[in-house]
Structures are given as C-alpha cells and as structure tokens.
C-alpha cells in the first residue's frame, strides 16, 4: 500500500519529502498531542485528519484528542467563534460557567495523556481553558487559532484572553489575524491539500455536466467563491469584486 508521504511525493517531489525527514530528526522521541472539539466537520478536523497520520509516518509520536461537551457548551463556543470574528454577542454568565465546567471535566479525562506530553496543541477557543488545570505540566502548550481574531468582540476577548495568555506560544494563520499576547506568536499560512476530495482533478465531462445543470455558460468567464454562505466569508466583497470586474470583462459570470 502506498503511504501518504509517497502520494504527496508524486506532487512535490522526493526532495521535499527527504527534507521533511531531516527537519523531523531532532523531534524524534517527543510526545505531541493535538486537542480540538470535533473529529468530523469543520476545517480543524479536516487539517488534523491529514496532519496527524503524516506526522506518524515521519516518526513523531503524536495523538489527537477530542473534548466532549453538551449542547449548551457547543452553543457558547459557537458564540465565541463568531465573537472573535467581530460578531456582537452577549454571553450569559450561566453559559460561561458551563464552558469552564466542561473544560474542567475534560481536563480530568485527558490528564493521563496531556500531563506526559512534550508538546500540546490546543485548537481554537473551545478547549482553551484546559491549560489552567495543568499547573504541574512539564511540556510546552501552544494555542492554535484558526480564526480571524483581528477585530474581536471586546467583551468576549477580554474574557478569553486570560485563558490564552498563559500558553507558551500561539499560532495564527496571518499576521493580520493575530492579537497581542504575552508570549511568542508564530504564523502558519493557510495551505491547500492537493489530495483532498475538494481539490482533486475532476473529469472534464463531470465539470461540463455540473456547470450546465446549474445554467452556467461554459463559454464565458466565471468568478467563483467556494465557501459556506455566511457574512464571515465576505460574500458582499465577492459581489463588489464581480461588479468591478464586469466593468473590464462584461461577459463574466458570478
């Protein structure tokens, strides 16, 4: 069976794969744990579903843990997610208490794994308070923010920031998305997985059939946004770009 690394080698070349093996050499023997809030659905789960097995193939001892929570917990963390992107939300104290209690319960469950880890990656705000329950930790804890937090709701950020400030480092997707924090901050730009179902090449016949079924003229230029439909994906910006483009390319479709 072809390994995942071999599949990527067909795209990037074996020199890149060999370089990865060289880079990972100093990391052999360390224990890495990723923690997020779901195994399926959403960008973080999609990233970890590939990143974790790739790290294992490179010889890193890595695991992926998922916190558990009730409906109220995921409701409040969804509010946090939107608030970090600037949405106006008012989170009741009762919901904040649930958020902290659920994280405390997960800390007890995950303690045997996280206390022994050399590096712990905590993804997004859902499991952010876990750090406070590991005062005797010996490893490094890193908060990985996958959200544009450049203009967060002030009250929500004021509440979340103390949980995040205690981390050893944080990672943002872009410099423009980051917030000032009292520790090292790193940037890992967004990337595209060429082997995911979203990005693999389609047969020309499938492309043509799909476009025609949607009433799209295959002979005219097409402007396309691929995302879920909500304001955080800036659909209004796409419409503005379309209007500007149409001045120079009248036949363009959106």
C-alpha positions as CSV (number, residue, x, y, z in Angstrom):
1,X,0.0,0.0,0.0
2,X,1.3,3.5,-0.9
3,X,2.0,5.7,2.1
4,X,0.6,9.2,2.4
5,X,4.1,10.6,2.0
6,X,4.6,8.7,-1.2
7,X,1.3,10.1,-2.6
8,X,2.5,13.7,-1.9
9,X,5.9,12.9,-3.3
10,X,4.2,12.5,-6.7
11,X,3.2,16.1,-6.4
12,X,6.0,17.9,-4.6
13,X,8.9,15.6,-5.4
14,X,11.1,13.4,-3.2
15,X,13.5,16.2,-2.4
16,X,10.7,17.8,-0.3
17,X,9.9,14.5,1.5
18,X,13.6,13.9,2.2
19,X,13.8,17.5,3.6
20,X,10.9,16.8,5.9
21,X,12.7,13.7,7.3
22,X,15.7,15.8,8.0
23,X,13.7,18.5,9.8
24,X,11.9,16.0,12.0
25,X,15.1,14.3,13.1
26,X,15.5,16.5,16.3
27,X,11.9,15.8,17.2
28,X,12.2,12.0,17.5
29,X,11.3,10.7,20.9
30,X,9.0,13.6,21.9
31,X,5.3,13.2,22.6
32,X,2.9,15.5,20.7
33,X,-0.9,15.8,21.4
34,X,-3.5,17.8,19.4
35,X,-6.7,18.7,21.1
36,X,-9.8,20.1,19.4
37,X,-13.6,19.8,19.8
38,X,-14.7,17.5,16.9
39,X,-13.4,14.6,14.8
40,X,-15.6,15.4,11.8
41,X,-16.8,18.6,10.2
42,X,-15.0,21.9,10.1
43,X,-11.6,23.0,8.9
44,X,-9.6,22.0,12.0
45,X,-10.8,18.4,11.9
46,X,-10.0,18.3,8.2
47,X,-6.5,19.5,8.9
48,X,-5.8,17.1,11.7
49,X,-7.2,14.1,9.8
50,X,-4.2,14.5,7.5
51,X,-1.6,16.2,9.7
52,X,-1.7,13.5,12.5
53,X,-1.1,10.5,10.2
54,X,1.6,12.4,8.2
55,X,3.4,13.2,11.5
56,X,3.3,9.5,12.4
57,X,4.7,8.5,9.1
58,X,7.6,10.9,9.8
59,X,8.3,9.1,13.1
60,X,6.7,11.5,15.5
61,X,4.8,10.1,18.5
62,X,1.5,12.1,18.0
63,X,-2.1,11.6,19.1
64,X,-5.3,13.5,18.5
65,X,-7.8,14.0,21.4
66,X,-11.3,15.5,21.2
67,X,-13.0,17.1,24.1
68,X,-16.6,16.3,24.9
69,X,-19.4,18.7,25.7
70,X,-23.2,19.1,25.9
71,X,-25.4,21.2,23.6
72,X,-25.0,24.3,25.8
73,X,-21.2,24.0,25.7
74,X,-21.1,23.9,21.9
75,X,-23.7,26.7,21.7
76,X,-21.5,29.1,23.8
77,X,-18.3,28.1,21.9
78,X,-20.1,28.9,18.6
79,X,-20.9,32.3,20.1
80,X,-17.2,32.7,20.9
81,X,-16.2,31.7,17.4
82,X,-18.4,34.4,15.9
83,X,-17.5,37.0,18.5
84,X,-13.7,36.5,17.8
85,X,-14.6,37.5,14.2
86,X,-16.4,40.6,15.4
87,X,-19.9,39.5,15.9
88,X,-21.9,41.3,18.6
89,X,-22.9,38.7,21.2
90,X,-23.9,38.8,24.8
91,X,-23.0,35.5,26.6
92,X,-24.8,35.0,29.9
93,X,-22.7,34.1,33.0
94,X,-24.6,30.8,33.2
95,X,-23.1,29.8,29.8
96,X,-19.6,30.9,30.8
97,X,-19.9,28.7,33.8
98,X,-20.9,25.7,31.6
99,X,-17.9,26.5,29.3
100,X,-15.5,26.4,32.3
101,X,-17.1,23.3,33.9
102,X,-17.0,21.3,30.7
103,X,-13.3,22.1,30.2
104,X,-12.6,21.1,33.9
105,X,-14.3,17.8,33.3
106,X,-12.3,17.2,30.1
107,X,-9.1,18.1,31.9
108,X,-9.7,15.2,34.3
109,X,-10.4,12.8,31.5
110,X,-7.3,13.8,29.4
111,X,-4.9,14.3,32.3
112,X,-3.0,11.0,31.8
113,X,-2.4,12.0,28.2
114,X,-1.7,15.7,28.5
115,X,0.5,15.7,31.6
116,X,3.0,13.4,29.9
117,X,3.1,15.2,26.6
118,X,6.1,17.2,25.5
119,X,4.1,19.5,23.2
120,X,0.3,20.1,23.4
121,X,-1.5,21.9,20.6
122,X,-4.9,23.4,21.7
123,X,-7.0,24.4,18.7
124,X,-9.3,27.4,18.9
125,X,-11.3,28.7,21.9
126,X,-13.3,25.5,22.7
127,X,-10.6,23.8,24.8
128,X,-8.6,26.9,25.7
129,X,-9.2,26.8,29.5
130,X,-7.6,23.3,29.7
131,X,-4.2,24.9,30.4
132,X,-5.3,26.2,33.8
133,X,-5.9,22.6,35.0
134,X,-2.3,21.5,34.4
135,X,-0.2,23.7,36.7
136,X,2.4,20.9,37.1
137,X,2.8,20.3,33.3
138,X,6.3,19.9,32.0
139,X,5.7,20.2,28.3
140,X,5.1,23.2,26.1
141,X,1.5,24.2,25.4
142,X,0.6,26.1,22.2
143,X,-2.7,27.7,21.3
144,X,-3.5,27.4,17.6
145,X,-6.1,30.0,16.4
146,X,-7.7,29.2,13.1
147,X,-10.0,32.3,13.3
148,X,-9.6,35.8,12.1
149,X,-9.3,37.5,15.5
150,X,-8.2,40.9,14.2
151,X,-11.3,42.7,15.4
152,X,-12.9,40.6,18.1
153,X,-15.9,41.4,20.2
154,X,-14.2,43.3,23.1
155,X,-16.1,41.7,26.0
156,X,-15.6,38.2,24.7
157,X,-11.9,38.7,24.0
158,X,-11.5,40.2,27.5
159,X,-13.0,37.1,28.9
160,X,-11.0,34.6,26.8
161,X,-7.6,36.4,26.8
162,X,-6.6,35.3,30.3
163,X,-7.1,31.7,29.4
164,X,-4.9,32.1,26.3
165,X,-2.2,34.4,27.8
166,X,-0.8,31.6,29.9
167,X,0.3,29.5,26.9
168,X,3.9,29.2,25.9
169,X,3.1,30.3,22.3
170,X,0.3,30.8,19.9
171,X,-0.1,30.3,16.2
172,X,-2.2,32.4,13.8
173,X,-2.9,32.0,10.1
174,X,-1.9,35.5,9.1
175,X,-0.3,38.4,10.9
176,X,-3.4,40.5,10.3
177,X,-5.5,37.9,12.2
178,X,-3.4,38.0,15.4
179,X,-3.9,39.6,18.7
180,X,-1.0,40.9,21.0
181,X,-0.3,38.2,23.6
182,X,2.5,38.0,26.3
183,X,4.3,35.0,24.6
184,X,5.8,34.0,21.3
185,X,3.5,34.2,18.3
186,X,4.0,32.3,15.1
187,X,2.4,32.4,11.7
188,X,1.4,29.3,9.7
189,X,-0.2,30.5,6.4
190,X,-3.3,28.6,5.1
191,X,-2.5,25.8,2.7
192,X,-4.3,23.6,0.3
193,X,-4.2,19.8,0.4
194,X,-3.9,18.7,-3.3
195,X,-5.1,15.2,-2.4
196,X,-8.3,16.1,-0.6
197,X,-11.7,15.5,-2.2
198,X,-12.2,19.2,-2.5
199,X,-9.1,19.7,-4.6
200,X,-8.5,16.6,-6.8
201,X,-8.9,17.0,-10.5
202,X,-12.3,16.2,-12.0
203,X,-13.1,14.7,-15.3
204,X,-13.9,17.2,-18.0
205,X,-17.3,15.5,-18.6
206,X,-18.2,15.8,-14.9
207,X,-17.2,19.5,-14.9
208,X,-19.3,20.3,-18.0
209,X,-22.3,18.4,-16.8
210,X,-22.3,20.1,-13.5
211,X,-21.9,23.6,-15.0
212,X,-24.7,23.0,-17.5
213,X,-27.0,21.7,-14.8
214,X,-26.6,25.0,-12.9
215,X,-27.3,27.1,-16.0
216,X,-23.7,28.3,-16.3
217,X,-22.4,29.3,-19.7
218,X,-19.2,27.3,-20.2
219,X,-18.1,29.7,-22.9
220,X,-18.0,32.7,-20.7
221,X,-15.5,33.6,-17.8
222,X,-16.6,32.6,-14.3
223,X,-16.0,34.1,-10.9
224,X,-16.5,31.6,-8.1
225,X,-16.3,31.7,-4.3
226,X,-16.0,28.3,-2.6
227,X,-17.2,28.6,1.0
228,X,-20.2,28.3,3.2
229,X,-22.6,31.1,2.9
230,X,-22.2,33.5,5.9
231,X,-21.0,37.0,6.4
232,X,-17.6,36.0,7.8
233,X,-16.7,34.6,4.3
234,X,-17.4,38.1,2.9
235,X,-20.0,37.3,0.2
236,X,-20.6,41.1,-0.2
237,X,-16.9,41.5,-1.0
238,X,-17.3,38.9,-3.8
239,X,-20.2,40.8,-5.2
240,X,-18.2,44.0,-5.2
241,X,-15.3,42.3,-6.9
242,X,-17.7,40.9,-9.5
243,X,-19.1,44.4,-10.2
244,X,-15.6,45.9,-10.6
245,X,-14.5,43.0,-12.8
246,X,-17.6,43.4,-15.0
247,X,-16.5,46.9,-16.0
248,X,-13.5,45.4,-17.7
249,X,-14.9,41.9,-18.5
250,X,-18.6,42.4,-19.3
251,X,-19.1,38.7,-20.0
252,X,-18.0,37.5,-16.6
253,X,-20.5,35.3,-14.6
254,X,-20.8,35.1,-10.8
